Amino acid sequence: MANTKSAKKRMLVNRTKAERNKAIKSAVKTSIKKVYAAIEAKDKEAAKAALVDATATLDKATTKGVYHSNNSSRKVSRLAKAVNKMD
């Protein structure tokens, strides 16, 4: 257990930030799953709409510092490639 006042505060702040980061990561994963679900269903319009949503979610996560910009760019690129590969 933390001994000093500042250490106790850091524990609280870190816990709060961890919960926030976990929620953001969960939202990103959900949006990515929606894109792949639309691809599996062979619904190109739904896949494109889900891709726009997933891109926005990833960009927000990047601006909040949850994901590195290269990481989110890679994820968006792979999603876009998968959607564009649909016939």
C-alpha positions in Angstrom: 0.0 0.0 0.0 1.2 3.5 -0.7 2.7 5.4 2.2 2.7 9.0 1.0 -0.1 11.3 0.0 1.3 11.7 -3.5 1.7 8.0 -4.0 -1.9 7.4 -3.0 -3.0 10.1 -5.5 -0.9 8.4 -8.2 -2.6 5.1 -7.5 -6.0 6.7 -7.9 -5.1 8.6 -11.1 -3.5 5.5 -12.6 -6.6 3.4 -11.9 -8.8 6.1 -13.5 -6.6 6.3 -16.6 -6.4 2.5 -16.9 -10.2 2.2 -16.8 -10.5 4.9 -19.4 -7.9 3.3 -21.7 -9.6 -0.1 -21.3 -13.0 1.4 -22.3 -11.4 3.0 -25.4 -9.6 -0.1 -26.4 -12.7 -2.1 -26.0 -14.6 0.3 -28.3 -11.9 0.1 -30.9 -12.0 -3.7 -30.8 -15.8 -3.7 -31.1 -15.7 -1.4 -34.1 -13.0 -3.5 -35.8 -15.1 -6.7 -35.2 -18.1 -5.0 -36.9 -16.1 -4.4 -40.0 -15.0 -8.0 -40.2 -18.5 -9.2 -39.5 -19.8 -7.2 -42.4 -17.0 -8.6 -44.6 -18.0 -12.1 -43.6 -21.6 -11.4 -44.4 -20.5 -10.1 -47.8 -22.3 -6.8 -47.2 -20.1 -4.2 -48.9 -22.2 -1.2 -47.9 -22.3 -2.2 -44.3 -18.6 -2.9 -44.4 -17.9 0.6 -45.7 -20.1 2.2 -43.1 -18.4 0.2 -40.4 -15.0 1.1 -41.8 -15.8 4.8 -41.5 -16.9 4.3 -37.9 -13.8 2.2 -37.0 -11.5 4.7 -38.6 -13.1 7.5 -36.5 -12.8 5.4 -33.3 -9.2 4.6 -34.0 -8.4 8.2 -34.7 -10.0 9.3 -31.4 -8.0 6.6 -29.5 -4.8 7.9 -31.1 -5.5 11.5 -30.2 -6.2 10.4 -26.6 -2.8 8.6 -26.5 -4.2 5.1 -26.1 -2.7 3.9 -29.4 0.4 5.0 -31.2 -0.2 6.7 -34.5 1.6 4.0 -36.5 -0.4 1.3 -34.7 -3.8 2.9 -35.6 -2.6 3.6 -39.2 -1.7 0.0 -39.6 -5.1 -1.2 -38.3 -7.0 1.3 -40.6 -4.9 0.2 -43.5 -5.6 -3.5 -43.0 -9.3 -2.8 -42.5 -9.5 -0.7 -45.7 -7.6 -3.3 -47.6 -10.0 -6.0 -46.5 -13.0 -3.9 -47.4 -11.6 -3.0 -50.8 -10.8 -6.6 -51.5 -14.5 -7.5 -51.4 -16.0 -8.2 -54.8 
